Amino acid sequence: MPSVVSIALKKSKDFVEEQLREEQKLEHTKSRVEIPEDKIDEHGLVEVGGGSGFIVEASGIILTNRHVIEETNVLYFITTHDNRTYEAELLAKDPVDDIAILKINPARRLPVLKLGDSSKVELGQTVLAFGNALGLFKDTVSSGIVSGLSRAVSAREGEGSPVQEMRGLIQTDAAINPGNSGGPLVNIYGRVIGINAAVVASAENISFAIPINVAKRDLKDLRKYGKIRRPLFGIRYLILNKTMKEKLKMPVDYGAFITKEHTIDTAVAPGSPADKAGIKENDILLTWNGIPITETRGIQDFLETHNVGDEVSLAVLRNGVELERRVKLEERK
């Protein structure tokens, strides 16, 4: 518990009022929305969001979800277990996975959580989820088991938020509620194995956590490069299966079919590693370093195991002819 923190996002009262006025203009409503006085702190700031996080370095490094801190033009405030509040600096956001790293500057060393190895997580093992449920109930802990591994879901934070594909997740039946996002999922030895990230709103006891090994990689990048570096490939694609093969009259029932989503899109990003390797629209990528590309192991799953600068070998089917292409992965900007 001493290593779990609350994260609050705040904006100035004037800025929030201006945003409300703009929203009212767009919605053509005449009713004026007032900010309750009890929601404005002594500095004239209004809380507009928040969640949980946890301390991983005694100097004040904190892990949380990217979606917790995604709001623009905000100040970040961290409240520790002893009710001390610090203004935080955003060090990095993972451009692919739902992870963010914050930093505070305490006058003393803080208690940290030890990070486990999510590659060793087993189905059925006992886990505990920590956080500040609903932003109201501080120091909440729930228990459960690992219900599934390597799950893929499409998630959105709110009604108007963009859909984000999340892959490789740990599924658990431990209760995770809004406000718990960004808190740690730990094993019975107190080692963090995941970061609480998402729930299925229409179901009971189906929650997801991001494997901690992803965050460990991000922390390593931050220490080494001062930022999170993720590899870029540069294609839009559709994963083939037996159904898609029949519908699209494809020659194979697996692989990644390179195609644009809309007419204004490009199937292969100009100047990307895929473009430089000669990958073209309507190609089908069959294998990645000799391993078939399938629904259960797609392009993003392979990219998770690679670093910037890695070279990969692809088997490409083009007009009935199988080709080999080598791609050198570059940094996602």
C-alpha positions as MATLAB code, in Angstrom:
seq = 'MPSVVSIALKKSKDFVEEQLREEQKLEHTKSRVEIPEDKIDEHGLVEVGGGSGFIVEASGIILTNRHVIEETNVLYFITTHDNRTYEAELLAKDPVDDIAILKINPARRLPVLKLGDSSKVELGQTVLAFGNALGLFKDTVSSGIVSGLSRAVSAREGEGSPVQEMRGLIQTDAAINPGNSGGPLVNIYGRVIGINAAVVASAENISFAIPINVAKRDLKDLRKYGKIRRPLFGIRYLILNKTMKEKLKMPVDYGAFITKEHTIDTAVAPGSPADKAGIKENDILLTWNGIPITETRGIQDFLETHNVGDEVSLAVLRNGVELERRVKLEERK';
ca = [
       0.000    0.000    0.000;
       2.708    2.615    0.802;
       3.926    2.378   -2.798;
       0.506    2.949   -4.417;
      -0.342    6.572   -5.277;
      -3.327    8.620   -6.405;
      -2.986   10.681   -9.581;
      -5.077   13.815  -10.118;
      -5.238   15.891  -13.305;
      -6.088   19.550  -12.774;
      -6.763   22.586  -14.934;
      -7.247   26.239  -14.048;
     -10.831   27.288  -13.297;
     -10.748   29.887  -16.098;
      -9.572   27.301  -18.640;
     -12.290   24.809  -17.649;
     -14.977   27.521  -17.832;
     -13.778   28.471  -21.330;
     -13.952   24.814  -22.405;
     -17.500   24.539  -21.031;
     -18.558   27.661  -22.936;
     -17.143   26.244  -26.179;
     -18.936   22.927  -25.628;
     -22.215   24.751  -24.964;
     -21.824   26.697  -28.219;
     -21.275   23.477  -30.171;
     -24.281   21.827  -28.543;
     -26.416   24.984  -28.991;
     -27.556   24.846  -25.398;
     -28.576   27.950  -23.435;
     -28.249   26.436  -19.970;
     -25.030   27.477  -18.271;
     -22.966   24.869  -16.447;
     -21.302   26.171  -13.303;
     -18.299   24.577  -11.588;
     -19.252   23.739   -7.968;
     -17.156   25.732   -5.494;
     -16.133   22.579   -3.619;
     -14.494   21.308   -6.820;
     -12.125   24.313   -6.973;
      -9.004   24.063   -4.794;
      -7.168   26.867   -2.992;
      -5.032   27.514   -6.095;
      -8.004   27.937   -8.424;
      -7.539   24.508  -10.013;
     -10.285   22.039  -10.949;
      -9.752   18.269  -10.986;
     -10.677   16.886  -14.422;
      -9.471   13.291  -14.175;
      -7.215   10.843  -12.446;
      -6.394    7.296  -11.496;
      -3.789    5.234   -9.704;
      -0.089    4.557  -10.056;
       2.768    2.976   -8.160;
       6.321    3.881   -7.230;
       9.083    1.855   -8.909;
      12.126    3.951   -7.967;
      12.760    5.542   -4.562;
      13.703    8.845   -6.221;
      10.074    9.270   -7.344;
       9.553    7.354  -10.613;
       5.914    6.252  -11.003;
       4.204    3.898  -13.455;
       0.601    4.338  -14.564;
      -1.625    3.985  -17.635;
      -1.242    6.370  -20.553;
      -5.028    6.845  -20.695;
      -5.005    8.090  -17.071;
      -2.879   11.135  -18.012;
      -3.973   11.586  -21.650;
      -5.873   14.886  -21.079;
      -4.179   17.947  -22.624;
      -3.213   21.242  -20.937;
      -3.230   19.782  -17.441;
      -1.069   19.712  -14.343;
      -0.351   16.322  -12.747;
      -0.497   15.877   -8.974;
       0.555   12.764   -7.063;
      -0.716   12.009   -3.565;
       1.295    9.398   -1.689;
       0.102    7.001    1.000;
       1.012    9.491    3.775;
      -1.241   12.165    2.175;
       1.623   14.295    0.833;
       0.901   15.836   -2.564;
       3.521   16.586   -5.214;
       3.294   18.177   -8.632;
       4.507   15.600  -11.152;
       6.379   15.745  -14.434;
       5.418   13.511  -17.346;
       8.627   11.770  -18.435;
       7.330    9.534  -21.208;
       4.294    7.916  -22.832;
       4.500    4.601  -24.644;
       3.247    5.263  -28.207;
       1.835    1.727  -28.513;
       1.012    0.283  -25.097;
      -1.135    1.969  -22.441;
       1.795    2.960  -20.210;
       3.069    6.306  -18.917;
       5.960    7.246  -16.615;
       5.757   10.181  -14.183;
       8.338   11.759  -11.857;
       7.996   13.587   -8.552;
      10.741   15.124   -6.416;
      10.232   14.103   -2.787;
      12.584   15.229   -0.021;
      13.023   11.623    1.083;
      13.344    8.222   -0.537;
      10.015    6.543   -1.210;
       8.969    2.890   -0.715;
       9.008    0.973   -4.009;
       7.335   -2.102   -5.412;
       9.501   -4.853   -6.859;
       8.741   -5.828  -10.441;
       8.170   -9.483  -11.263;
       8.402  -11.400  -14.530;
       5.112  -11.476  -16.448;
       6.441  -14.150  -18.802;
       6.189  -16.604  -15.902;
       2.556  -15.831  -15.037;
       0.407  -18.970  -15.033;
      -3.290  -19.521  -15.587;
      -5.127  -19.856  -12.282;
      -2.509  -18.270  -10.039;
      -3.664  -15.918   -7.279;
      -3.330  -12.161   -7.846;
      -4.186   -8.954   -5.962;
      -5.205   -5.651   -7.593;
      -4.457   -2.359   -5.809;
      -5.686    1.155   -6.482;
      -8.085    3.936   -5.606;
     -11.458    2.630   -6.739;
     -13.720    5.215   -8.412;
     -11.317    7.907   -7.190;
     -13.212    7.752   -3.874;
     -12.012    4.665   -2.049;
      -8.309    5.005   -1.370;
      -6.201    1.922   -0.613;
      -8.567   -0.572   -2.214;
      -7.366   -4.143   -2.688;
      -9.227   -6.957   -4.445;
      -8.233  -10.560   -4.996;
      -8.714  -13.027   -7.802;
      -6.903  -15.350  -10.152;
      -5.318  -15.099  -13.573;
      -8.278  -15.996  -15.807;
      -6.512  -15.804  -19.161;
      -3.252  -14.946  -20.882;
      -2.264  -13.099  -24.079;
      -5.709  -11.571  -24.503;
      -6.456   -9.028  -27.229;
      -9.216   -6.431  -26.796;
     -10.360   -3.216  -28.420;
     -10.926   -0.612  -25.724;
     -11.932    3.013  -25.368;
     -11.752    5.269  -22.327;
     -15.060    7.056  -22.889;
     -17.954    7.483  -25.297;
     -16.127    9.811  -27.684;
     -12.644    8.384  -27.213;
     -10.817    6.586  -30.029;
     -10.699    2.795  -29.986;
      -7.324    1.362  -29.004;
      -6.279   -2.206  -29.729;
      -4.588   -3.788  -26.723;
      -2.791   -7.114  -27.092;
      -0.919   -9.571  -24.888;
      -3.010   -8.702  -21.826;
      -3.390  -10.622  -18.576;
      -7.061  -11.355  -17.828;
      -8.146  -11.509  -14.191;
     -11.361  -11.743  -12.191;
      -9.956   -9.452   -9.474;
     -12.246   -6.405   -9.304;
     -10.809   -3.450  -11.239;
     -12.933   -0.294  -11.305;
     -12.515    3.213  -12.726;
      -9.848    4.852  -10.572;
      -7.983    1.544  -10.260;
      -6.458    2.146  -13.686;
      -2.688    2.398  -13.430;
      -2.484    0.512  -10.140;
      -0.423   -2.665   -9.714;
      -1.542   -6.267  -10.178;
       0.723   -8.358   -7.938;
       1.352  -12.016   -7.194;
       1.261  -13.566   -3.700;
       4.891  -12.546   -3.163;
       4.095   -8.862   -3.716;
       5.883   -8.728   -7.089;
       4.143   -6.612   -9.740;
       3.132   -8.719  -12.730;
       0.850   -6.193  -14.454;
      -0.634   -2.700  -14.591;
      -4.436   -2.590  -14.165;
      -5.776   -1.219  -17.434;
      -9.298   -2.122  -18.560;
     -12.592   -3.774  -17.697;
     -15.421   -5.184  -19.802;
     -18.286   -2.873  -18.837;
     -21.031   -5.272  -19.911;
     -19.641   -8.249  -17.983;
     -18.748   -9.229  -14.435;
     -15.258  -10.088  -13.227;
     -13.485   -9.655  -16.572;
     -10.587   -7.242  -16.195;
      -7.253   -6.808  -17.934;
      -3.729   -5.786  -17.006;
      -0.724   -4.891  -19.145;
       2.165   -7.338  -18.532;
       4.851   -5.676  -16.420;
       7.631   -6.810  -18.769;
       6.366   -4.211  -21.264;
       6.793   -1.477  -18.642;
      10.223   -2.840  -17.665;
      11.315   -2.412  -21.280;
       9.970    1.164  -21.279;
      11.850    1.988  -18.060;
      15.042    0.566  -19.563;
      14.604    2.724  -22.671;
      13.992    5.811  -20.557;
      17.192    5.275  -18.582;
      19.259    4.552  -21.692;
      17.829    6.985  -24.257;
      15.815    9.487  -22.201;
      12.631    8.373  -24.009;
      10.619    5.287  -24.920;
      11.684    3.833  -28.278;
       9.256    1.569  -30.117;
       9.852   -0.037  -33.522;
       7.891    1.074  -36.583;
       6.945   -1.213  -39.474;
       4.586    1.000  -41.475;
       1.626   -0.930  -42.922;
      -2.156   -1.193  -42.696;
      -3.339   -4.758  -42.866;
      -6.111   -7.275  -42.378;
      -5.367  -10.612  -40.712;
      -6.672  -13.484  -42.835;
      -8.521  -16.548  -41.555;
     -10.765  -19.184  -43.142;
     -13.763  -16.843  -43.230;
     -11.805  -13.950  -44.757;
     -10.253  -16.283  -47.290;
     -13.701  -17.249  -48.579;
     -15.110  -13.710  -48.499;
     -12.157  -12.067  -50.235;
     -11.275  -15.047  -52.469;
      -7.754  -15.193  -51.067;
      -5.251  -17.962  -51.870;
      -4.394  -18.571  -48.158;
      -6.253  -18.574  -44.832;
      -3.500  -16.938  -42.742;
      -1.144  -13.977  -43.029;
      -1.490  -10.179  -43.131;
      -3.179   -8.791  -46.244;
      -1.773   -5.297  -46.938;
      -4.741   -3.010  -47.598;
      -5.867    0.511  -46.747;
      -8.808    1.023  -44.412;
     -10.267    4.033  -46.273;
      -9.710    5.499  -49.722;
      -7.803    8.431  -48.207;
      -5.415    6.077  -46.354;
      -2.216    4.524  -47.616;
      -1.644    0.793  -47.206;
       2.129    1.219  -46.894;
       3.387    4.393  -45.188;
       5.729    6.289  -47.550;
       9.342    6.170  -46.363;
       8.563    3.555  -43.701;
      10.692    0.409  -43.199;
       8.035   -1.634  -45.055;
       8.133    0.811  -47.980;
      11.937    0.733  -48.097;
      11.845   -3.087  -48.134;
       9.564   -3.098  -51.182;
       6.336   -4.192  -49.456;
       3.349   -3.202  -51.612;
      -0.415   -2.885  -51.286;
      -2.228   -6.230  -51.857;
       0.823   -8.240  -50.745;
       0.164  -10.967  -48.171;
       2.786  -11.301  -45.444;
       2.887  -15.014  -44.620;
       5.632  -15.406  -42.008;
       7.746  -13.260  -39.690;
      11.214  -14.736  -39.185;
       9.775  -18.083  -40.278;
       6.768  -18.006  -37.911;
       3.278  -17.875  -39.522;
       1.320  -14.636  -39.060;
      -2.116  -15.556  -37.649;
      -5.020  -14.158  -35.627;
      -3.373  -15.290  -32.399;
       0.041  -13.969  -33.390;
      -0.233  -10.830  -35.474;
       2.185   -8.121  -36.589;
       1.824   -6.148  -33.344;
       2.623   -9.254  -31.284;
       5.849   -9.721  -33.229;
       6.788   -6.036  -32.902;
       6.457   -6.338  -29.105;
       9.445   -8.698  -29.128;
      11.698   -6.458  -31.254;
      13.810   -3.351  -30.765;
      14.574   -0.397  -33.010;
      17.233   -1.456  -35.524;
      16.308   -5.157  -35.591;
      16.177   -6.781  -39.020;
      13.408   -9.272  -39.759;
      12.802  -11.702  -42.616;
       9.353  -11.838  -44.210;
       7.800  -14.363  -46.586;
       5.606  -12.323  -48.952;
       2.960  -13.677  -51.331;
       2.527  -11.411  -54.379;
       0.375  -12.420  -57.355;
       0.786  -16.091  -56.480;
       4.575  -15.885  -56.174;
       6.311  -16.179  -52.783;
       9.115  -13.667  -52.201;
      11.488  -12.967  -49.334;
      11.912   -9.436  -48.015;
      14.146   -8.166  -45.216;
      12.976   -5.200  -43.176;
      15.054   -3.086  -40.798;
      12.784   -1.666  -38.102;
      13.045    2.059  -37.382;
      11.951    4.181  -34.459;
       8.294    5.186  -34.260;
       8.123    8.999  -34.050;
];
